[in-house]
Amino acid sequence: MKNLLQTFDTITNYFSPKIVAEVNDQYVKIAKIKGQDIPWHNHENEDELFYIIEGSLLMEIENEPPFTMSQNDLFVVKKGVNHRISAEEECKIMLVETKTTLHTGTVQAAVTKSIEEQL
């Protein structure tokens, strides 16, 4: 059993997901978000679930108006959809992604983390 809020204390960098569980072929990850460091990207073959645990997250979907997600909001970015996220203040999120999902898709950025770095 894990307490997610306590596990967030082990995360020291923003935009650096940490794998906290595995369910079949999915990883459950948590991350702290603050700032605008994630580049526009997509996941060609995988959907990505975002769940807001604490704070507010700006979700930007290409060719759509941006929207703000707040505590307890859930949103699924469908495969192949360009998106990026940001937060003015610290936001704690949970992600559910297929194990093959690359952190920032095929876009490499300073914040990009390999699966090994997320374990």
C-alpha positions as CSV (number, residue, x, y, z in Angstrom):
1,M,0.0,0.0,0.0
2,K,1.2,3.5,-0.8
3,N,0.1,6.9,0.4
4,L,0.3,9.1,-2.7
5,L,0.6,12.4,-0.8
6,Q,3.5,11.0,1.2
7,T,5.1,9.6,-1.9
8,F,5.1,13.1,-3.4
9,D,7.6,14.1,-0.7
10,T,10.2,11.9,-2.5
11,I,9.8,13.9,-5.8
12,T,12.3,16.8,-5.9
13,N,12.1,17.9,-9.5
14,Y,9.1,19.2,-11.5
15,F,8.0,17.4,-14.7
16,S,9.8,14.3,-13.5
17,P,7.2,11.4,-13.2
18,K,7.7,8.6,-10.7
19,I,6.3,5.2,-11.3
20,V,4.4,4.2,-8.2
21,A,2.5,1.1,-9.4
22,E,1.9,-1.3,-12.3
23,V,-1.5,-2.5,-13.5
24,N,-1.3,-5.1,-16.3
25,D,0.4,-3.2,-19.1
26,Q,0.0,0.2,-17.5
27,Y,2.2,2.3,-15.3
28,V,0.6,4.5,-12.6
29,K,2.8,7.6,-12.2
30,I,2.8,10.7,-10.1
31,A,4.5,14.0,-10.8
32,K,4.8,17.6,-9.6
33,I,4.2,20.2,-12.2
34,K,5.2,23.9,-12.0
35,G,6.2,26.2,-14.9
36,Q,6.0,25.6,-18.6
37,D,8.8,23.2,-19.4
38,I,6.9,20.5,-21.3
39,P,7.1,20.9,-25.0
40,W,4.2,20.2,-27.4
41,H,4.2,16.5,-28.0
42,N,1.9,13.5,-28.6
43,H,1.9,9.8,-28.0
44,E,1.4,8.1,-31.3
45,N,0.0,4.8,-30.1
46,E,-1.1,5.4,-26.5
47,D,-3.8,7.4,-24.7
48,E,-2.7,9.2,-21.5
49,L,-4.8,9.7,-18.4
50,F,-4.3,12.8,-16.2
51,Y,-5.8,13.0,-12.7
52,I,-5.3,16.1,-10.6
53,I,-4.6,15.3,-7.0
54,E,-3.8,18.8,-5.7
55,G,-3.6,22.2,-7.4
56,S,-4.5,23.4,-10.9
57,L,-3.1,22.3,-14.3
58,L,-3.4,24.1,-17.6
59,M,-4.1,21.6,-20.3
60,E,-3.4,22.7,-23.9
61,I,-4.7,20.6,-26.8
62,E,-3.7,21.6,-30.3
63,N,-6.4,23.5,-32.2
64,E,-8.7,23.6,-29.1
65,P,-9.1,26.3,-26.4
66,P,-6.9,25.6,-23.3
67,F,-8.6,24.6,-20.1
68,T,-7.7,24.4,-16.5
69,M,-8.0,21.2,-14.5
70,S,-8.5,21.3,-10.8
71,Q,-8.4,18.8,-7.9
72,N,-10.2,15.6,-8.7
73,D,-10.5,16.4,-12.4
74,L,-9.7,13.6,-14.8
75,F,-8.9,13.9,-18.5
76,V,-7.7,11.5,-21.2
77,V,-5.5,12.7,-24.0
78,K,-6.2,10.4,-26.9
79,K,-3.3,8.9,-28.9
80,G,-1.8,11.1,-31.6
81,V,-3.2,14.3,-30.1
82,N,-0.6,17.1,-29.6
83,H,-0.7,18.5,-26.1
84,R,1.3,20.2,-23.4
85,I,0.7,21.0,-19.7
86,S,1.8,23.8,-17.3
87,A,1.0,25.1,-13.9
88,E,1.6,28.5,-12.3
89,E,1.8,27.1,-8.8
90,E,2.8,23.5,-7.8
91,C,0.3,20.9,-9.0
92,K,0.4,17.2,-8.1
93,I,-0.9,14.9,-10.7
94,M,-1.4,11.2,-11.3
95,L,-0.9,9.7,-14.8
96,V,-1.9,6.3,-16.1
97,E,0.0,5.3,-19.2
98,T,0.8,2.2,-21.2
99,K,4.3,1.0,-20.3
100,T,5.5,1.9,-23.8
101,T,4.5,5.5,-23.5
102,L,7.5,7.9,-23.9
103,H,7.5,10.8,-21.5
104,T,7.5,13.5,-24.2
105,G,6.7,11.4,-27.2
106,T,9.3,11.6,-29.8
107,V,10.2,15.1,-28.8
108,Q,13.4,15.3,-26.8
109,A,13.6,18.2,-24.2
110,A,15.6,19.0,-21.1
111,V,12.8,17.6,-19.0
112,T,12.4,14.3,-20.9
113,K,12.8,11.3,-18.7
114,S,13.4,7.7,-19.7
115,I,11.3,4.9,-18.1
116,E,14.5,3.9,-16.1
117,E,14.6,7.4,-14.7
118,Q,11.0,7.2,-13.7
119,L,11.4,4.0,-11.7
